[in-house]
Amino acid sequence: MVNHDSIYKVSIIVPAYNVEQYIGKCLDSLIGQTYKNIEIILVDDGSSDSTGDICDTYQQQYGNLIKVEHCRHRGVSQRRLTGIRRASGEYVVFVDADDWVENDYIVSMLSCMESADIVAAGISRELSDEKESIVFEYNGFSAGVFVSDIERKELYEKMLYYESPYCFGVLPYMCNKMFRKDVMQVLLEKLDKRIFDGEDAALVYQYLLTSQKIVLIDECKYHYVIHRGSASFRDSEDSYLNAAYLYQELYACFVKNKYHASLLKQLDYYMRRMIWKKSPAQYLQVNSFVFPCNKVEQGSAIILYGMGKVGDVFYRQICQTNYVSIIAWADRAPKQIEDISITVPRITPDEIKDYCFDYVVIAIENKIIVREILEKLMILGIEEKKIVIPDFVMGEFKRCGTGTIYCKKS
């Protein structure tokens, strides 16, 4: 274990652009780390609000702990590159300026980092204005150390596609990982800077393929904060050019790897996800309820359960994207909505067993009602693997290795 007197220095790189409302909380969480051998590098990318001034104020107050770089509209990858070029630590982590971390965030990863090349944790997703909306997101693989050829082969063959296109063996985010600074800098220098969506995945998966020892942990001490009304991803010709650049970046790396057959197959699934522009990531920017695409494969036949506000949001999302096919919409009072635009059959829960479907997707926010629905579906004989609970309520439940869902809290 690494203690607080360790010789290892960790550089925390914080790219920032127009985050005056949030960056203070972020920096306070970094300054308050229990592990003290750190430096915080702030890269302000020509913010038009007071973000740059806030960065300078913190630097003046905390001296050598904080370094500030000001650049001009260069994009996230260039901000990260600017930061890592100035970093003096052996290890590096990246923190978005509108997120925050728990005070033992650094030490929890560094304690697993000795002789490893990367430590990958989970994350906590939360809406900025809803304290009860935290969702924990984990790597698809269980926590453990992947060091032998057999262990790393198992990981590489499922790191982008673990059971479904929206489930990753290793989460593709930069923010929940600790890297070796020298290795990550090489990848950042070479990265195609035209990529503006998916650059995290381009870096993370290339880095994993260079690693001899990979450590996955379940801690979710990084808080990824979703702000209502934040801008959505660019949805234009640029998106397709971006997808092409991203594909070329990963293809060039994967095709040279000895596991290229499985890697290229995973890349195909990943790129389909990227090109489908009505993505969960887009909805996440504007809506607190996101259809659980990470648990339901595209083209599946589903029964939607719940005709309240969540069900209505899911229904509209599906109509806009045609991601899945709704064969029926179930509710205890299915005739309560008199919307003539709804063309799918409206049924009672008892009628679900009369249909052929891939999944029953529960579109309910209230956790108590979800428990009641689960009991009802069990009585009807619905297979548990076909029952999908959205991420924003799944925190109350857990699916064990056999697929069985149980309540985590009494």
C-alpha positions in Angstrom: 0.0 0.0 0.0 1.1 3.6 -0.7 1.1 5.8 2.3 0.9 9.6 2.6 4.7 9.9 2.7 5.1 8.2 -0.6 7.7 9.5 -3.0 5.3 9.2 -5.9 4.0 12.5 -7.2 0.6 12.7 -8.8 -0.3 15.5 -11.3 -4.0 16.3 -11.5 -4.9 18.0 -14.8 -8.0 20.1 -15.0 -9.1 21.3 -18.4 -11.5 24.3 -18.0 -13.8 26.3 -20.2 -16.6 28.6 -19.0 -17.2 26.7 -15.7 -17.3 29.6 -13.3 -20.3 28.1 -11.4 -18.6 24.8 -10.8 -14.8 25.0 -10.7 -14.6 26.2 -7.1 -16.2 23.0 -5.8 -13.9 21.0 -8.1 -10.8 22.7 -6.9 -11.8 22.5 -3.2 -12.2 18.8 -3.6 -8.7 18.5 -5.1 -7.0 20.7 -2.5 -8.6 18.6 0.2 -7.1 15.3 -0.9 -5.7 13.2 1.9 -2.7 12.4 -0.3 -0.5 15.5 -0.3 2.2 14.8 -2.8 0.2 16.3 -5.7 0.2 19.2 -8.1 -2.9 20.6 -9.7 -2.6 21.9 -13.2 -5.4 24.2 -14.5 -5.7 24.7 -18.2 -8.1 27.5 -19.0 -9.0 27.4 -22.7 -9.9 31.1 -23.3 -13.0 31.2 -21.1 -15.3 34.1 -21.7 -16.6 34.1 -18.2 -14.6 34.4 -14.9 -13.2 30.9 -15.1 -9.7 32.2 -15.9 -9.8 34.7 -13.0 -10.9 32.0 -10.6 -8.0 29.8 -11.7 -5.5 32.7 -11.1 -7.0 33.4 -7.7 -6.6 29.8 -6.5 -3.0 29.8 -7.8 -2.2 33.0 -5.9 -3.7 31.5 -2.7 -2.1 28.0 -2.9 1.2 28.8 -4.5 3.2 25.8 -5.7 0.3 23.4 -5.3 -1.5 24.9 -8.3 -0.2 25.8 -11.8 -2.3 27.7 -14.3 -2.0 27.7 -18.1 -4.1 30.0 -20.3 -4.6 29.0 -23.9 -7.1 30.0 -26.6 -9.9 27.7 -27.9 -7.9 24.6 -28.6 -10.3 21.9 -27.5 -10.3 19.2 -24.7 -7.4 17.1 -26.2 -5.2 20.1 -26.6 -6.0 21.3 -23.0 -5.0 17.9 -21.7 -1.8 17.9 -23.8 -0.9 21.4 -22.5 -1.4 20.1 -18.9 0.6 16.9 -19.3 3.5 18.8 -20.9 3.8 20.8 -17.7 3.2 17.9 -15.3 6.1 16.8 -13.2 4.4 13.8 -11.5 5.1 10.2 -12.3 1.4 9.5 -12.4 -1.4 11.6 -13.8 -5.2 11.9 -13.5 -7.7 14.0 -15.4 -10.6 15.8 -13.7 -13.2 17.8 -15.5 -13.7 21.2 -14.0 -17.4 20.9 -13.4 -17.1 17.6 -11.5 -15.7 16.8 -8.1 -13.9 14.0 -6.2 -14.0 12.6 -2.7 -11.0 13.4 -0.5 -9.5 10.0 -0.7 -9.8 9.8 -4.5 -6.1 9.9 -5.3 -4.9 7.6 -2.5 -7.6 5.0 -3.4 -6.1 4.6 -6.8 -2.5 5.2 -6.0 -2.6 2.5 -3.4 -3.2 0.0 -6.3 -0.8 1.7 -8.7 2.6 0.4 -7.6 4.0 -1.7 -10.5 0.8 -1.3 -12.4 0.4 0.7 -15.6 -3.2 1.9 -15.1 -5.9 1.8 -12.4 -9.5 2.1 -13.6 -12.3 2.8 -11.1 -16.0 3.3 -11.4 -17.8 6.7 -11.4 -20.8 8.3 -9.7 -23.2 10.0 -12.1 -25.4 12.7 -10.6 -27.7 15.5 -11.7 -26.5 18.8 -10.3 -29.9 19.7 -8.8 -31.1 16.3 -7.6 -29.2 14.9 -4.6 -31.0 11.6 -4.8 -30.2 10.8 -8.4 -26.7 9.3 -8.0 -26.1 6.3 -10.2 -22.9 4.2 -9.8 -21.3 3.0 -13.0 -18.8 0.2 -12.9 -16.5 -1.6 -15.3 -18.0 -4.7 -16.9 -15.2 -6.8 -15.6 -15.1 -7.5 -11.9 -12.5 -5.7 -9.8 -9.1 -7.4 -10.1 -5.6 -7.4 -11.4 -5.0 -8.4 -15.1 -1.3 -9.1 -15.5 -0.8 -12.5 -17.2 -1.2 -13.0 -20.9 -4.3 -15.0 -20.4 -5.8 -12.4 -18.1 -5.1 -9.5 -20.4 -6.3 -11.4 -23.4 -9.6 -12.0 -21.6 -9.9 -8.2 -20.9 -8.9 -7.1 -24.4 -11.4 -9.4 -26.0 -14.3 -7.7 -24.2 -13.0 -4.2 -23.2 -15.3 -2.3 -25.7 -18.1 -4.8 -25.8 -19.1 -6.6 -22.7 -22.4 -8.5 -23.2 -24.0 -5.6 -25.1 -22.9 -2.6 -27.2 -23.6 -0.2 -24.4 -21.8 -2.2 -21.7 -18.0 -1.8 -21.6 -15.6 -4.3 -20.1 -13.5 -1.2 -19.1 -15.3 2.1 -19.0 -14.0 4.5 -21.8 -13.7 7.6 -19.6 -10.4 9.4 -18.8 -11.7 10.9 -15.6 -11.9 7.7 -13.5 -8.4 6.4 -14.1 -4.8 6.9 -13.1 -2.1 6.7 -15.8 1.7 6.7 -16.0 2.5 10.2 -17.2 5.1 9.3 -19.8 2.9 6.7 -21.5 -0.2 8.9 -21.7 1.8 11.9 -22.9 3.0 9.9 -26.0 -0.6 9.0 -26.8 -1.8 12.5 -26.4 1.0 13.9 -28.6 0.0 11.5 -31.4 -3.8 11.7 -31.0 -5.7 13.1 -34.0 -6.8 16.5 -32.6 -9.8 16.6 -35.0 -11.6 14.1 -32.8 -14.0 16.0 -30.5 -16.3 13.2 -29.4 -14.9 9.8 -28.3 -11.3 11.1 -27.7 -11.5 9.5 -24.3 -12.0 6.0 -25.8 -9.3 6.6 -28.4 -6.8 7.3 -25.6 -8.0 4.8 -23.0 -8.2 1.7 -25.2 -4.9 2.4 -26.9 -3.3 2.9 -23.5 -4.7 -0.4 -22.2 -3.1 -2.3 -25.2 0.3 -0.9 -24.1 -0.2 -2.0 -20.5 1.4 -5.0 -18.8 -0.5 -4.7 -15.5 -4.0 -3.4 -15.4 -5.9 -2.9 -12.1 -9.7 -2.5 -12.0 -11.3 -1.3 -8.8 -15.0 -0.7 -7.8 -14.6 2.6 -5.9 -16.8 5.3 -7.4 -15.1 8.4 -5.8 -15.3 10.5 -8.9 -18.5 12.4 -9.2 -19.5 13.1 -12.8 -22.1 15.9 -12.6 -24.7 16.3 -15.3 -25.9 19.9 -15.5 -29.4 20.5 -16.9 -29.4 22.7 -20.0 -25.8 22.1 -20.9 -25.0 22.0 -24.6 -25.5 18.8 -26.5 -23.0 17.2 -28.8 -22.5 18.7 -32.2 -25.1 17.0 -34.5 -24.1 17.8 -38.1 -21.7 16.7 -40.8 -18.9 17.3 -38.2 -20.2 14.3 -36.3 -19.7 11.9 -39.2 -16.2 13.3 -39.9 -15.5 12.9 -36.2 -16.6 9.3 -36.4 -14.3 8.7 -39.4 -11.3 10.2 -37.6 -12.1 8.2 -34.4 -12.4 5.0 -36.4 -9.1 5.6 -38.2 -7.4 6.3 -34.9 -8.5 3.0 -33.2 -8.4 0.9 -36.4 -4.7 1.8 -37.0 -3.9 0.7 -33.4 -6.1 -2.4 -33.3 -5.2 -3.9 -36.7 -1.5 -4.2 -35.5 -2.4 -6.0 -32.3 -2.2 -9.8 -32.0 -5.9 -9.7 -30.8 -6.9 -7.7 -33.9 -9.8 -10.1 -34.8 -11.8 -9.5 -31.6 -10.7 -5.9 -31.3 -11.9 -4.9 -34.8 -15.2 -6.7 -34.1 -15.7 -4.7 -30.9 -14.7 -1.5 -32.8 -17.5 -2.2 -35.3 -20.1 -2.3 -32.5 -18.6 0.8 -30.9 -18.7 2.8 -34.1 -22.3 1.9 -34.7 -23.0 3.4 -31.2 -21.1 6.6 -32.1 -22.8 7.0 -35.5 -26.3 6.6 -34.0 -26.6 10.3 -33.2 -29.7 10.1 -31.1 -27.5 8.6 -28.4 -28.0 8.2 -24.7 -25.2 10.7 -24.2 -27.3 13.4 -26.1 -30.4 12.7 -24.0 -28.4 12.9 -20.8 -27.5 16.5 -21.5 -31.2 17.6 -21.6 -33.2 15.0 -19.8 -33.0 13.3 -16.4 -34.6 10.2 -17.8 -32.6 8.3 -20.4 -33.8 5.1 -22.0 -31.4 2.3 -20.8 -29.7 1.6 -24.2 -26.8 0.3 -22.2 -29.0 -2.7 -21.2 -31.2 -3.1 -24.2 -29.7 -4.0 -27.6 -30.7 -2.0 -30.6 -33.6 -3.6 -32.6 -35.0 -5.5 -29.5 -38.7 -6.0 -29.1 -39.8 -4.5 -25.7 -42.8 -4.0 -23.5 -42.7 -0.6 -21.8 -44.0 -0.8 -18.3 -45.4 2.5 -16.8 -47.4 5.2 -18.5 -46.3 8.1 -16.2 -43.8 10.8 -16.9 -40.9 8.4 -17.3 -42.8 6.2 -19.6 -43.8 9.2 -21.7 -40.2 10.3 -22.0 -39.0 6.8 -23.0 -41.8 6.5 -25.5 -40.9 9.8 -27.2 -37.2 8.9 -27.3 -37.9 5.6 -28.9 -40.3 7.2 -31.5 -37.5 9.7 -32.4 -34.8 7.2 -32.8 -36.5 3.8 -33.6 -33.8 2.3 -31.4 -36.1 -0.5 -30.3 -39.6 -1.8 -31.2 -42.3 -1.3 -28.6 -44.8 -4.1 -29.0 -47.0 -3.1 -26.0 -47.2 -0.5 -23.3 -48.2 -1.9 -19.9 -49.8 -0.1 -16.9 -52.2 -0.8 -14.1 -54.6 1.7 -15.8 -53.6 1.5 -19.4 -56.5 3.5 -20.8 -55.8 6.5 -18.6 -53.9 8.3 -21.4 -56.1 9.4 -24.3 -53.3 10.3 -26.7 -54.3 9.3 -30.2 -50.6 9.5 -31.3 -49.9 6.4 -29.3 -50.2 3.5 -31.7 -48.9 0.6 -29.6 -51.3 -1.7 -27.7 -52.0 -0.6 -24.2 -52.2 -3.5 -21.9 -52.5 -4.5 -18.2 -49.6 -6.3 -16.4 -51.5 -9.6 -16.5 -51.5 -9.4 -20.3 -47.7 -9.2 -20.6 -47.4 -13.0 -20.6 -49.4 -13.2 -23.8 -46.7 -11.3 -25.8 -43.4 -12.4 -27.3 -40.7 -10.0 -26.3 -37.0 -9.6 -25.6 -37.3 -7.2 -22.6 -39.7 -5.6 -20.2 -38.4 -2.1 -19.5 -39.6 -0.6 -16.3 -40.3 3.1 -16.8 -41.0 4.1 -13.2 -39.0 6.5 -11.0 -40.5 5.5 -7.6 -38.4 2.8 -6.1 -41.2 1.3 -3.9 -43.4 0.9 -7.0 -40.5 -0.7 -8.9 -40.2 -3.3 -6.1 -43.9 -4.0 -6.4 -43.6 -4.4 -10.2 -40.6 -6.8 -9.8 -42.7 -9.0 -7.5 -45.6 -8.9 -10.0 -43.4 -9.8 -12.9 -41.9 -12.7 -10.9 -45.5 -14.0 -10.2 -46.2 -13.8 -13.9 -43.2 -15.9 -14.6 -41.1 -13.3 -16.5 -37.5 -14.3 -16.7 -35.3 -12.0 -14.6 -32.8 -11.5 -17.4 -35.6 -10.0 -19.4 -36.4 -7.3 -16.8 -34.6 -4.0 -17.3 -34.4 -1.4 -14.5 -33.1 2.0 -15.7 -29.9 3.3 -14.2 -31.5 6.2 -12.3 -33.4 3.8 -10.1 -31.0 0.7 -10.3 -29.0 2.1 -7.4 -31.6 0.6 -5.1 -31.2 -2.9 -6.7 -28.4 -5.2 -7.6 -28.2 -8.0 -10.2 -26.0 -10.9 -9.0 -24.0 -13.2 -11.2 -26.9 -15.5 -11.8 -29.0 -12.6 -13.1 -31.2 -12.4 -10.0 -32.3 -8.9 -9.0 -32.6 -8.2 -5.4 -33.2 -5.0 -3.3 -30.0 -3.5 -1.8 -31.8 -1.7 0.9 -34.6 -2.7 3.3 
